Amino acid sequence: MNPKVDFFFTRAKKWQEEFEKLRMIILDCGLTEELKWGVPCYTFEERNIVLIHGFKEYCALLFFKGALLKDAKSILIQQTKNVQAARQIRFTNVREIVKLKPILKAYIYEAIEVEKAGLKVSFKKTSDFIIPEEFQNKLDKIPSLKTAFYALTPGRQRAYIVYFSQPKQSKSRESRVEKCMRKILNGKGLND
């Protein structure tokens, strides 16, 4: 146990018992406990394997390379269609965690083996993402925006494309594009 991570468990207003149970199971698998992104993250040889996080409706284990796990029990969940590598196992009570304990350990050990083997998730290329019409129109009309956008790293380009694509209504997509144009022109990513 890493004392720097203890505060996460003691300040948790919801899922406290579930978090503690997940923590014990993970630590029993020999991983190193760290605090990353404000949540407990468990590593093997300084490489991220799994983290614990909570939401309103559930708490979860998130496997960083979950897409590479066999998922023999079909319990891994892809959070959204845009998540390429990570997969979650969700819980709504301690009983579910206790019941799945041997399976959770098996998944954790498999994730460690994936890391030991140096396996990598094949990510979609930026060119595989469809640029929404509203953004493409701006790129076509404003050469400096187009130059700035394509000067961004592929990851930053993908983040913008996904963000601009999310709203169902065209005017919402347009609004997002308008709000982000200055950041793109300044060479900044969506989350910079």
C-alpha positions, 0 to 999 in steps of 0.5 A: 500500500502506498500512503500517498494513495490512502487519501483517495480511499478515505475521502471517497464518499461513495464506493468506499467499501468497493474501492477497498476490496478492489485495492486488496485484490489488485495489491494481492497480484503484486502490482505497485500502487501509485496515484495518477490522474487523482485515482489509484493506478497500479503498475508493473515495472512502471507501466500502467496496468489497471486503475480504480475509479468511481462514477455516479452509477458504478465503480470500475476497474479500468484495464489500460490495454483491455482490448488485448485481453481475451475476456473469457467471461465477457465482462469487459466494457468499452466505455464509448465507441471512441475508446480504443485500448481501455476496457472496464469491469463495472460494479455496483456493490461489494458482493459482485466484487467478492463473487468475481475475485478469482476472475478479476485476479485472472484478468489482472495477471493476464494484463501483466502478461500482455505488458511483459510480452510488450503487446501494443494496441493497434490504434486507428490512424487519424485519417481513419476518423471522419472530419465533421462537415462543420469543421471541414468547411472551416478548414476549407475556408481558413487556410491558416486553420487548416495549416495549424490543425495539420501541424498538431500531433495526430493525438491532438487532431483525433481529440478535436475530431472526436470532440467536434463529432459528438453532438447530434445537432449541426449547430452544436458541432459548429459552436464547438468548432468556433470555440476551439478555433483560437486554440488550434490556431495557437497550436494547442490541443483540446486539453492543453 
